[in-house]
């Protein structure tokens, strides 16, 4: 007796659905800007440390290291972000007010923003 061949074939498993390619452009990351604190002789370490903690969330150790660097080199990068936020943070530094611990302090510290190289 001969075997009968089954005339039915098994279909291959279905392929997973592929999402159609999107025509949307992939967003480029925003250029980064540094917020640079400028040294002066009208603000104490306590002022700088407190300001950096309040405006940038730097802890005491990090804020102290930044205060030492601005004191020794005359400037220090305190934050890096996109341009609009860098402008905001610069403006916050410049609006922080005088140091109440120094009678010669007439106002806030200075800061600039610079494009990150």
N, C-alpha and C positions, 0 to 999 in steps of 0.2 A: 504494500500500500504506500503510495507516495504522499508526502506531506503537502498539504495545501498551503500556499503562501497567502498570507493576509494581505489583501490589497490596500488596506488602510495604512497610511503613513503617519508617523507622529510629527507634529509641528514643532519647530524649535521654540524654546522658551521666548516669550516676548522680550524685546529690548527695552531697557529702562528709557522712560521718556527723557529726551534732552530738552532743556530750556532753549528757546530761540536766542540767538546772540543779540545782545542789547546794542542799540545804536547810540546809547547815552555815552558821552565821553567820561572817562575816569577822571575824577577831580584831582587836580594837582595839589600837593600840600602847600599851604601858605608860606611865603618866605618868612624867616625868623629874624627877630630884632632883639638886641640886647638893651636892657635898661641899665644905665651906668650911673652910679652914685658918685658925685664929685665931693672931694674933701674940702673942709674949711676949718677954721679955728673957733667957730661959734657954737659947736655942738659936742656934747659929751658922749662917751661910749654908751652910757645908759640910754641916752636919747636915741642913738643909732640902733642899738640892739632892740629897744622897744618899738621903734618905727618899723624895722625890718620884720619883727614878729607880727605886728598888727597888720601891715600892708601885704606881706608876702607869705606869712605863715611859717617863717623860718624859726626853728628852735633856738634855744639860747646858745648852744655850742656853735651852730652854723652862723647865727647873727654875730656872735663875738668874733669869729674868724673873718667875716666880711668887714666888720668894723676895724679890726687890726689891719687888714689889707688896704682899706681906703685911707687909713691914717698913714701907712708907710709908703704907699705908691701914689696917693693922690686921687685914685679912682678905682672903682671895682664894679664888675658886672654882678648885679643882684638878682636878675631875672631875665629869662629869655622866652619870648612868645611871639605871636603874630603882631603886626604893626599897630592895629587899633588898640589892642590890649596893652601893648608897650607904651603907647601914648597915654592911656589912662593911668597906668602905674607911675609913669614919670610925673604926670600932673598931681597924683596923690602925694608923691614925695614932696613936691614943691608947694603943696597946700597943707602940709602936716603941722606947720606952725613953728614958733620959736621954742628953744630949749629953756624950760623954766629954771633949770639948774645953773644957767649962765646968764649973768646980767648983760653981757655984751651980745647975746644972741638976739638978732633983730628980725629973724624970720626963719623960714624953712631952709633945708639943705637944697642944693642944686642937683639936677639930674638931666641926663640927655639920653636919647635913644640912638642906636647905631645899627645898621644892617649887619647881621651875622655874616662873617666871611665864608 
